[in-house]
Amino acid sequence: LSKIDSGAMKLNKMRFDIVEAIFRTIISFEQKIEDKQLDIRGAEEMEAFFVDGDPDLLGQVIYNLFENAVKFVNVGGYIELQTYENKGYAHFRIRNSGAGVEPDELKLLFERFYKTDRSRSLDKTGIGLGLYIVKTIVTLHGGDITARSVVGEYCEFEFSIPVISGTTELSLLDRK
């Protein structure tokens, strides 16, 4: 975190399949997914999706977002995943069913040490840095992240990063 805040964090950019990182993350949460009887939606439609970025840092972004989705989804609920390209940006969206987040709290989610009252009761171990780190890593990649929610229905995070620099074609969509 101190390297990120001081600007000393350097990206180790390379071309990699972000869907592979998503699948590795899903597998790492297999037991929690089974324990909560979750329906993972969208993964079966995902195909290879190549991006230009730091695979370790973007893997951390995916892990943190998935961890929050698993933590705050209702038992028997769903987590929905999607990747797509639009206007020169690669997008990753994750939505979970459940309590959602109050509208006035959405803009605060990415602040350092911020935790909603609901998360304090559900998450005794977190200190409110996960989404701050996520936003910082996405910003380092020249991207953006947003949160949307409907209380009592869902919470959704979506981040985007630029398509491979220096290309005009959508070559990052190399399909296997």
Backbone bond lengths (Angstrom), bond angles and torsions (degrees), N, CA, C in turn:
res aa  C-N    CA-C-N  psi(-1)  N-CA   C-N-CA  omega(-1)  CA-C   N-CA-C  phi
1 L - - - 1.452 - - 1.520 111.02 -
2 S 1.331 116.56 -40.36 1.464 119.23 179.27 1.526 111.20 -65.58
3 K 1.344 118.08 -36.27 1.468 120.84 176.51 1.524 110.73 -64.14
4 I 1.317 116.08 -41.20 1.462 120.24 179.32 1.528 109.37 -64.06
5 D 1.337 117.22 -49.71 1.460 121.44 -176.98 1.522 113.01 -64.22
6 S 1.322 117.83 -33.83 1.467 121.02 -178.18 1.527 112.44 -83.35
7 G 1.318 117.29 -8.77 1.455 120.65 -177.82 1.521 112.92 84.86
8 A 1.333 117.20 5.93 1.461 121.56 -178.89 1.531 112.59 -81.21
9 M 1.319 117.39 -11.42 1.464 121.28 -179.72 1.518 109.32 -71.26
10 K 1.301 116.15 123.33 1.461 122.00 179.04 1.524 109.16 -108.39
11 L 1.313 114.73 136.91 1.457 119.69 177.96 1.516 110.01 -81.36
12 N 1.317 115.87 137.11 1.455 122.51 174.02 1.533 106.91 -104.96
13 K 1.332 115.00 73.06 1.466 120.28 -173.86 1.516 112.13 -71.43
14 M 1.304 114.26 139.00 1.458 122.81 172.85 1.518 107.65 -157.31
15 R 1.290 115.39 166.97 1.462 120.91 177.81 1.522 108.14 -84.33
16 F 1.340 115.86 126.79 1.462 119.36 178.40 1.517 110.17 -150.15
17 D 1.327 115.29 163.51 1.462 123.07 -178.99 1.521 108.65 -88.19
18 I 1.326 116.18 108.87 1.461 120.47 -177.84 1.535 111.24 -69.79
19 V 1.329 117.62 -26.48 1.470 120.39 178.06 1.527 110.03 -66.11
20 E 1.312 116.95 -36.31 1.469 120.09 175.97 1.535 110.17 -60.69
21 A 1.325 117.33 -41.22 1.469 121.30 177.32 1.522 110.60 -64.40
22 I 1.317 117.14 -37.81 1.473 121.03 178.13 1.527 109.99 -64.35
23 F 1.337 117.23 -45.53 1.465 120.52 -179.64 1.527 111.84 -64.35
24 R 1.338 117.22 -39.85 1.474 119.90 176.56 1.528 110.41 -60.21
25 T 1.314 116.53 -39.18 1.464 120.85 179.45 1.525 110.58 -66.60
26 I 1.317 117.05 -44.94 1.470 120.31 178.68 1.531 110.02 -57.59
27 I 1.312 116.57 -45.68 1.470 120.92 -179.63 1.525 110.82 -61.21
28 S 1.328 117.54 -37.93 1.465 119.79 -179.10 1.533 112.30 -67.60
29 F 1.328 117.60 -18.61 1.468 121.79 178.47 1.526 112.30 -105.86
30 E 1.327 117.08 14.41 1.462 121.33 -174.22 1.531 113.02 -52.94
31 Q 1.321 117.23 -46.18 1.467 119.89 -177.82 1.527 111.59 -64.69
32 K 1.319 117.67 -43.33 1.472 120.76 179.63 1.522 110.68 -66.59
33 I 1.330 116.82 -36.01 1.460 121.43 177.19 1.526 109.79 -62.69
34 E 1.333 116.30 -44.86 1.467 120.50 178.32 1.523 111.16 -66.46
35 D 1.341 117.24 -43.70 1.468 121.14 -179.11 1.529 111.65 -59.30
36 K 1.307 117.55 -37.15 1.464 121.48 -179.28 1.526 112.50 -92.83
37 Q 1.339 117.03 0.79 1.466 122.69 178.84 1.534 111.36 53.54
38 L 1.335 115.48 52.90 1.460 121.23 -174.75 1.520 112.01 -90.26
39 D 1.311 114.12 148.34 1.460 122.55 173.32 1.531 106.93 -99.86
40 I 1.334 117.14 116.69 1.456 121.63 177.38 1.522 106.87 -93.83
41 R 1.327 115.43 115.17 1.466 121.12 -175.54 1.529 110.99 -106.58
42 G 1.304 115.99 145.95 1.454 122.00 173.65 1.512 114.42 92.82
43 A 1.307 117.91 -23.61 1.470 120.52 -176.89 1.524 111.38 -62.93
44 E 1.323 116.98 -35.96 1.464 120.06 -177.37 1.525 112.30 -67.15
45 E 1.329 118.65 -20.83 1.467 121.61 178.28 1.527 112.58 -90.81
46 M 1.313 117.47 -11.21 1.461 119.85 -175.75 1.517 112.01 -72.69
47 E 1.324 114.62 136.58 1.459 122.48 174.71 1.516 107.59 -120.97
48 A 1.300 117.02 170.36 1.464 121.22 179.33 1.526 109.72 -50.07
49 F 1.337 115.94 136.57 1.461 121.90 -176.74 1.527 107.18 -142.97
50 F 1.318 115.83 99.54 1.463 120.74 -173.04 1.517 111.51 -85.95
51 V 1.337 115.44 134.08 1.456 122.48 177.87 1.524 109.19 -128.83
52 D 1.311 115.49 163.14 1.453 122.94 176.84 1.524 107.01 -107.31
53 G 1.330 116.56 107.79 1.460 120.19 -177.98 1.512 110.72 -173.27
54 D 1.297 115.26 -177.86 1.457 121.70 177.70 1.527 107.60 -84.56
55 P 1.344 118.14 109.85 1.466 120.09 -174.92 1.528 113.32 -62.51
56 D 1.328 118.24 -34.03 1.463 120.09 179.43 1.523 111.10 -69.06
57 L 1.324 116.34 -46.38 1.463 119.78 -178.33 1.527 112.00 -69.24
58 L 1.332 116.70 -43.51 1.465 118.53 177.98 1.534 110.69 -68.67
59 G 1.336 117.13 -31.06 1.463 120.36 172.53 1.519 111.05 -61.91
60 Q 1.341 116.81 -37.37 1.469 121.04 176.92 1.525 110.75 -66.23
61 V 1.327 117.19 -38.64 1.463 121.42 177.12 1.527 109.66 -60.15
62 I 1.325 116.27 -50.12 1.468 120.81 -179.44 1.523 110.36 -61.42
63 Y 1.324 117.07 -43.66 1.465 121.49 179.94 1.532 110.48 -60.53
64 N 1.331 117.35 -48.65 1.471 120.55 -178.13 1.524 111.55 -62.15
65 L 1.339 116.78 -42.66 1.459 119.71 179.47 1.524 111.34 -66.50
66 F 1.333 116.49 -41.20 1.464 119.89 179.15 1.534 110.75 -67.85
67 E 1.316 116.64 -40.10 1.464 120.70 178.03 1.528 110.95 -59.06
68 N 1.332 117.02 -44.21 1.465 119.89 177.52 1.521 111.05 -64.20
69 A 1.336 116.78 -41.68 1.463 120.16 -179.94 1.523 110.62 -60.53
70 V 1.329 117.58 -43.88 1.466 121.44 179.38 1.533 110.42 -67.40
71 K 1.298 116.55 -39.42 1.469 121.40 -177.28 1.532 111.68 -64.90
72 F 1.342 116.67 -39.77 1.462 119.90 -171.01 1.521 114.85 -106.84
73 V 1.347 118.30 3.05 1.459 120.84 175.87 1.528 109.23 -75.65
74 N 1.324 116.04 149.61 1.458 120.66 175.95 1.527 110.30 -75.11
75 V 1.322 117.33 150.71 1.465 121.89 176.49 1.529 108.01 -59.69
76 G 1.332 115.86 132.65 1.457 121.09 -177.99 1.521 113.18 79.32
77 G 1.320 117.47 7.11 1.462 122.35 -178.16 1.512 112.66 -85.90
78 Y 1.315 115.06 -159.55 1.455 120.06 -177.33 1.528 111.11 -134.11
79 I 1.326 113.34 156.38 1.462 122.51 167.13 1.516 105.15 -126.17
80 E 1.326 115.78 124.99 1.460 121.49 -177.38 1.525 109.25 -112.51
81 L 1.334 116.08 133.93 1.462 122.55 -176.83 1.518 110.28 -121.42
82 Q 1.329 115.84 146.58 1.463 119.77 176.65 1.524 109.49 -154.51
83 T 1.327 116.10 140.13 1.466 122.55 169.35 1.522 106.87 -124.57
84 Y 1.326 115.24 144.86 1.459 119.86 176.54 1.525 109.82 -163.62
85 E 1.330 116.49 164.36 1.466 122.43 177.14 1.510 108.02 -111.76
86 N 1.337 116.99 138.53 1.451 122.00 177.69 1.524 109.81 -153.47
87 K 1.310 116.26 125.43 1.465 123.46 173.92 1.526 113.26 50.72
88 G 1.322 115.82 45.70 1.454 120.28 175.87 1.519 115.20 82.25
89 Y 1.323 117.63 10.20 1.463 121.50 179.52 1.526 111.02 -126.58
90 A 1.314 115.39 140.34 1.457 122.31 171.82 1.525 106.87 -90.69
91 H 1.319 117.14 131.24 1.469 122.67 -176.58 1.525 111.04 -116.31
92 F 1.338 115.92 144.99 1.457 123.34 170.77 1.514 107.14 -130.60
93 R 1.335 116.13 125.63 1.470 121.76 -178.79 1.520 108.97 -122.46
94 I 1.336 115.44 136.93 1.464 121.17 175.19 1.518 107.97 -134.39
95 R 1.337 114.99 129.70 1.472 121.31 -179.19 1.518 108.06 -129.54
96 N 1.325 116.37 137.86 1.459 120.04 173.38 1.518 110.25 -126.18
97 S 1.337 114.64 144.46 1.452 119.85 174.73 1.523 108.00 -73.47
98 G 1.326 115.33 162.28 1.460 118.53 177.36 1.509 112.81 137.93
99 A 1.322 115.06 -156.71 1.463 122.04 -172.63 1.522 113.72 -67.39
100 G 1.319 117.74 -29.31 1.457 120.16 -177.82 1.524 112.10 75.67
101 V 1.316 115.43 -171.75 1.461 122.53 -176.89 1.526 108.09 -128.71
102 E 1.317 116.58 138.12 1.461 122.15 178.36 1.537 109.75 -60.60
103 P 1.338 117.79 143.17 1.470 121.22 -178.00 1.536 114.16 -54.26
104 D 1.322 117.74 -40.25 1.471 119.72 -178.28 1.530 112.76 -71.70
105 E 1.324 117.15 -15.02 1.462 120.59 178.74 1.528 113.05 -92.48
106 L 1.340 117.72 -18.96 1.465 120.93 -177.03 1.524 112.04 -55.87
107 K 1.316 117.47 -44.22 1.466 120.25 -176.45 1.522 112.48 -70.98
108 L 1.332 117.43 -14.15 1.463 121.70 -178.84 1.529 113.26 -95.00
109 L 1.318 118.10 -12.64 1.462 122.20 -172.15 1.523 114.24 -56.71
110 F 1.334 117.60 -31.43 1.461 120.96 -175.03 1.533 112.90 -93.75
111 E 1.339 116.67 5.22 1.460 119.84 178.63 1.519 110.41 -79.98
112 R 1.299 115.22 147.00 1.463 122.42 179.84 1.529 110.32 -59.46
113 F 1.320 116.47 130.66 1.464 126.33 177.60 1.531 114.06 68.31
114 Y 1.327 118.93 8.88 1.459 119.60 -179.47 1.521 110.72 -79.17
115 K 1.327 115.21 132.63 1.463 122.21 173.25 1.509 107.88 -137.39
116 T 1.322 116.60 135.67 1.460 119.20 176.54 1.515 108.58 -72.05
117 D 1.302 116.40 158.77 1.470 119.71 176.99 1.518 110.27 -57.46
118 R 1.326 116.35 -39.82 1.454 120.55 -179.29 1.531 110.28 -61.56
119 S 1.342 117.19 -40.77 1.467 118.87 -177.99 1.518 111.03 -70.14
120 R 1.327 118.12 -29.01 1.469 119.55 177.79 1.524 110.33 -62.39
121 S 1.337 115.67 -36.43 1.458 117.90 -178.66 1.533 111.45 -79.51
122 L 1.335 117.93 -28.33 1.457 120.86 -177.79 1.522 112.98 -92.44
123 D 1.317 116.47 -26.66 1.461 121.07 -172.26 1.519 109.59 -125.25
124 K 1.303 116.59 98.04 1.459 120.70 -178.10 1.521 112.68 -83.28
125 T 1.334 117.82 -13.46 1.464 119.63 -174.08 1.523 113.33 -101.05
126 G 1.316 119.01 -27.54 1.457 121.07 -176.37 1.515 112.36 -70.57
127 I 1.353 115.47 152.60 1.464 119.21 178.76 1.522 112.18 -118.90
128 G 1.330 117.33 9.64 1.451 120.40 174.84 1.512 115.05 83.38
129 L 1.327 117.68 27.69 1.466 120.37 178.52 1.522 113.40 -106.72
130 G 1.316 117.97 -17.83 1.467 121.21 -173.58 1.515 113.60 -56.03
131 L 1.320 118.40 -50.75 1.458 120.95 -177.79 1.525 111.98 -74.02
132 Y 1.326 117.27 -28.49 1.467 120.97 173.59 1.533 109.73 -63.30
133 I 1.320 115.79 -44.93 1.471 120.88 178.42 1.527 110.26 -64.74
134 V 1.317 117.17 -43.05 1.462 122.02 177.86 1.528 110.27 -56.03
135 K 1.324 116.65 -51.44 1.473 120.56 -179.18 1.523 110.73 -60.89
136 T 1.321 117.41 -42.12 1.464 121.26 -179.20 1.523 111.22 -62.58
137 I 1.326 117.67 -43.92 1.473 121.40 179.79 1.526 110.45 -65.62
138 V 1.312 117.24 -43.99 1.467 120.60 179.40 1.531 109.78 -62.52
139 T 1.327 117.38 -42.31 1.463 121.86 178.53 1.527 110.59 -62.76
140 L 1.346 117.57 -40.40 1.464 121.24 176.77 1.533 111.75 -58.34
141 H 1.311 116.58 -29.63 1.465 122.07 179.33 1.530 111.86 -85.84
142 G 1.325 117.43 3.38 1.457 120.89 -179.38 1.512 112.88 79.41
143 G 1.330 116.20 20.62 1.459 121.29 -176.26 1.513 113.11 -110.18
144 D 1.317 114.55 -165.89 1.456 122.28 -178.00 1.527 108.54 -145.74
145 I 1.324 115.30 158.05 1.467 121.10 176.05 1.515 108.49 -137.68
146 T 1.327 115.02 142.04 1.453 120.85 177.98 1.526 109.33 -132.05
147 A 1.330 114.46 158.75 1.463 121.33 175.26 1.520 107.98 -126.64
148 R 1.320 115.43 138.84 1.459 122.26 176.06 1.525 107.36 -133.54
149 S 1.313 115.61 151.13 1.454 118.57 -179.49 1.518 110.67 -159.70
150 V 1.322 115.16 149.75 1.454 122.87 167.22 1.525 105.31 -123.48
151 V 1.324 115.67 116.58 1.460 120.96 -176.61 1.527 109.62 -56.79
152 G 1.330 115.08 131.77 1.451 121.55 179.58 1.523 114.05 84.61
153 E 1.353 117.08 -2.32 1.463 120.00 -177.94 1.528 112.96 -124.82
154 Y 1.341 117.47 -58.22 1.464 119.46 -174.75 1.525 111.49 -160.78
155 C 1.328 113.71 167.40 1.455 123.16 168.48 1.529 106.15 -135.69
156 E 1.336 116.38 138.44 1.462 120.80 -174.76 1.527 109.95 -137.00
157 F 1.324 114.72 137.36 1.461 121.93 173.60 1.517 107.68 -121.07
158 E 1.332 115.35 141.07 1.454 120.27 177.03 1.521 108.77 -139.64
159 F 1.342 115.05 126.34 1.456 117.64 173.80 1.511 109.71 -118.97
160 S 1.336 114.39 154.39 1.458 120.81 178.57 1.520 108.47 -136.27
161 I 1.325 114.77 145.53 1.462 121.48 174.75 1.516 107.47 -132.85
162 P 1.341 117.53 152.37 1.463 119.28 -178.59 1.522 112.28 -59.94
163 V 1.335 113.66 148.15 1.456 120.42 172.87 1.526 107.24 -61.90
164 I 1.295 116.70 159.46 1.463 122.57 -177.59 1.528 110.17 -41.32
165 S 1.320 115.83 125.76 1.461 120.81 -177.74 1.525 111.07 -65.33
166 G 1.333 114.36 141.80 1.454 120.37 176.86 1.516 114.69 85.27
167 T 1.334 118.06 1.90 1.461 119.12 178.53 1.520 109.29 -113.01
168 T 1.298 116.39 146.70 1.458 120.60 176.15 1.522 110.38 -105.85
169 E 1.301 117.09 -18.32 1.461 120.86 178.59 1.518 109.11 -92.14
170 L 1.286 116.44 159.38 1.455 120.90 179.80 1.518 110.22 -84.34
171 S 1.326 115.55 52.68 1.450 120.35 -175.24 1.521 112.08 -69.80
172 L 1.334 117.82 -13.43 1.458 118.13 178.68 1.522 110.80 -69.78
173 L 1.283 117.25 -9.87 1.469 119.61 179.93 1.518 112.35 -91.56
174 D 1.322 116.56 27.18 1.463 120.00 175.90 1.515 108.50 -52.13
175 R 1.289 116.93 122.77 1.474 120.88 -178.92 1.516 108.74 -103.05
176 K 1.314 115.86 139.10 1.470 120.46 177.74 1.508 109.48 -82.39
